[in-house]
């Protein structure tokens, strides 16, 4: 049975609702996970999304900052919100669903960006990011018996050499520093996760999901990073059919600096 799950840092769901609707009409995923919705739960645009068939919605909202949402055509249950680092930021939501005879736990994350300076002692935002990453190491893909796992989101780390436009020039830039990429490796290994976006892909192939607003011509410069991720428990790896990165969405009207990423499974 086919299953499609998309992830997208939308950078304000209310401001960019027209392109969310555009994407859903174009790609029609079964489930869309959004990050940086930047609104309280009661401010979320429920009705426009339900009008497109996404009747099942789980939220962890926050006024003006952060916030994550799962909108789904498939019924969701057991809504869970984890307060990573215990400071009240809305950066995680998860739910359970059943599809193709499987029970699946879906996690949606927005990891802290970490500021500009990659030194904990002078940049508290970077320290917060490292603490968040360390806490994520406790999250296992086999945490619930009889339940598969999928983890998606803007994890704000480009872990591999070809997940950035220039490995050498990015080594001291937040999102690709060795301490961050090693931290992500430890999350994956400790939790027994699969990095699905790199499954079956030539390691030399560049993969980007984010292009900075600072570039006058983002497409011509093409200085991207792979900050958005889709992981799964090992049992779902062989079920992955393909992953689509909708690069054209970076050029839509009032775009996010991230683009939607969609995983297609045959369960």
Secondary structure, 3 states (H helix, E strand, C coil): CEEEEEEEECCCCCCCHHHHHHHHHHHCCCEEEEECCCCCHHHCCHHHHHCCCCCEEEEECCCCCCCEEEEECCCCEEEECCCHHHCCCCCEEEEEEEECCEEEEEEEEECCCCCCCCCCCCCHHHHHHHHHHHHHCCCCCCCCCCCEEEEEEECCCCCCHHHECCHHHHCCCCCCCHHHHHHHHHHHHHHCEEEHHHCCCCCCCCCCCEECCCCCCHHHHCCEECCEEEEEEHHHHCCEEEEEECHHHHHCCCCCCECCEEEEEEC
